Amino acid sequence: MSHPILSEFDIIFAGGGTTACVIAGCLAAYDPSLRILILEVGQHTLNKPIHVQPYQYPFNQELASTTVTFNIRNPSPRLNGRVLIVPCGCCIGGGSCVNFMVYTHALASDFDDWGANGWESETLIPLMKKLETYEVQSDLPTHGYDGPIKVSSGGYVSQPWWK
């Protein structure tokens, strides 16, 4: 199927990370007439084993990786002269594609402790619930069950080493 090359867009996302992809998908579903462009400097990761098989995570962290950009800061006196290196996803899916596909969800108290108006748990958790399909446990009030991001235990749960 061929698509026409557009020169004008209604919405442009700079970066094809998880957030941009999810929001672009939601906007397109809401209004299919929108012309949406996602600009990503990195490669597409669709069906590439290094991105869909979590055990291959270390390959994304190699210095020669084409899917990660290593942002190297200047030595900092606050870090005892050490250099901070921040790896950032440089591919469709962004950091979620290269970080072992780990998902974290902060506790309500974490947001409330910020003390920032508009960033309380009562404001943020309803928005986060819209994003996820939480497959780990049903009927939790802080998780969503019909969003575009699927969250699971990965199908394997080991017994704790101390049992």
QUINORWO-V771583 format. One record per helix or strand. SS is the DSSP state (H for helix, E for strand). FROM is the first residue (numbers start at 1). TO is the last residue. Records with the same first field share a line. If there is no record, write none. Layout:
SS: FROM-TO + FROM-TO
This chain:
E: 11-14 + 17-17 + 36-39 + 43-43 + 68-72 + 85-89 + 91-91 + 93-93 + 132-134 + 145-145 + 149-151
H: 18-30 + 49-52 + 54-60 + 77-79 + 95-98 + 108-114 + 121-131
